[in-house]
Amino acid sequence: MWLQVIINGLLIGGFFASTAMGFSIVWGVMDVVNSAHGAFIMLGAYVTYGLHTMLGLDPFLSIPISMLVLFIIGFLTQKYIVNLIMKTAVSMSFVLTWGLDILLINIALVLFTANWRSVSPSYAGAHWAIGTATVSYIRAGVLIVSVLLMFGLSYFMSRTKMGKAILATAFDKDAARLVGVNIGHIYAVTLGIGSALAGAAGSLTSMIYPISPQLGVTLIAKAFVVTALGGLGDMRGVIAGGLVLGFAESLGVALLGPEYQMALDVLMLVAMLILRPQGILGKKYYG
Amino acid sequence: MSADQSSLVSRWKTAISDLRQGRAKRRTYVILMVVALAFLAVLPFVAGNYWVRVVTGIFMFATLSQAWNVITGYTGYFAFGNVAFLGTGAYVTAVLVVRYSVPVPVAIVIGAVVAAVYAMLLGFPLLRITGHYFSIATIGVNLATREIAFNLPSITGGGMGITMPLMRVSIQTFYRYIYFGMLGLMLLCTAAVYLLMRSRTGFAFRAIGADESAARSMGINTTLYKVLAWGFSAFFFGLVGGLYAYWFSFIEPPMVFNPANAIKIVAMTYLGGIGTLPGPIIGAFILEIISETVWGRFLELHLAVLGLIIVFVTVFMPNGLLPLIRGESSLRALVQNLRERRL
């Protein structure tokens, strides 16, 4: 039984990390808490659902498409809406994206209705058996994709020109501007990347959970906890935070039952914020 | 027209133009307020139950927005989860009335005190956190309090909620009682905030909101004052919560800890003008009236429109409508503001 708890913790931890990646990068680079991240995840889930239902596309294969769609949405949102308030108080971005979140969720409710839908590919129930524990194919795939995304993001940030420009902007906005970086454009690309990661997370979500427009509300809470636990400024923090949350939940469900999941999350969050606000691997600046 | 009448008209015109330019004498404001109050006092006796309920709702949200403004607008700590204290007040009141037969007004006050104490106890650890983290922590508090309410069925009735006893009067009279109750709370809250912000404590709040480290270096005990601000805010949330419980006669956790109420409060306060005294009231009136008209026609779009308003207000009018109404700003200035903020 404990083997199953550990495996579950690992698998769900990877999933949580994937939901938090986009959220963490936007926060770390732009100091914007993207309250609409949950809505973006939800949109990614619906993209996968739509492609799967209408074209029969395998959900894993739809990930690049949902990433592209969400990149465009995020890019345009930042460029034409959020960029307008970047120079105002920091809390404005929180409120603004909150408004966007409400808007997106309710438009989705009108378009898609509140019915729960699910994406079930043909291999949905298949699993491996390891001793007394089972590992479902899909969840293992989700973990692998999460890890790939993390490595991909790290590579992008450290090796490509755009990635370095983003890091430079996070480090010192004015110096970056002095060397010719177009800050508004960089911000737009950053939110685009964050949204793309949200889209990927949404695609992954649709494979594990049933989806509805309210999907993002609980997921953004998890993303926030993961980010706060793991700390900003380092992608490995997201993985660390994700695993901590995953194991905590897995243990919590095994020992206390599922009703206390939310309370446990909140407790860990508040404890971390009080004891070590920068998180496990958090740094004072990005890089 | 006789000389008396024409001078009355011209005095009226001067008064209006003075108001628009923010130069109005105090007397004009007082007259305005008395007229408004007279109108509101008469309203429940001439309007139907529907409008009485709508306006009661406006008073309720105006009170909440006003109280929220103290911790958020003045002191600068964006407590998005403050509805936790509304729920606390509601539940304490309900439990006292139903299980211990405490008279309703007393129960409401005790509920408010409990909510304030809860906020102050939470404040000591939580108010050390700043910025976004604090906001999210308060949302967490709201959710956690809701879970507590769910998971103590012996006291709170869990998911089944609590039903309050009904007043033995006609529906119309009952609604009027609640109407005046909420109106009273709104006036009380506004008066309290007005007096508070003119006092040294209020000055401390504003100092903390402007620049906390500067305030601390001036010798202000920021921890104490932040906790007081949150406690004050929570007290009024608790009062409203208690009356709300009595009004609806039935409460359950998702209802009183509803984050949608938090959204409305945020939208109203921003719309009216954060950090100002009339702001929350104006915001509450305008938003609730728009809300009712939109809700009537487009039920599904109701929250979407709210979201749109929040987006619109934060981008174009971060200081709310009040500067526009007062004539301190203008549409042209807003557009210019926008251009200056371009990256």
Interface residues (C-beta under 8 A of the other chain):
Chain A: W27 V33 I81 N83 L84 I85 M86 K87 T88 A89 V90 S91 M92 F94 V95 L96 W98 G99 L100 D101 I102 L103 L104 I105 N106 I107 L109 V110 I183 G184 Y187 A221 F224 A228 E259 Y260 M262 A263 V266 L267 L269 V270 L273 I274 P277
Chain B: F78 P125 L126 R128 I129 G131 H132 Y133 S135 I136 A137 G140 V141 L143 A144 E147 I148 N151 I263 V266 A267 Y270 E300 L301 H302 L303 A304 L306 G307 L308 I309 I310 V311 F312 T314 V315 P318 L338 E340 R341 R342 L343
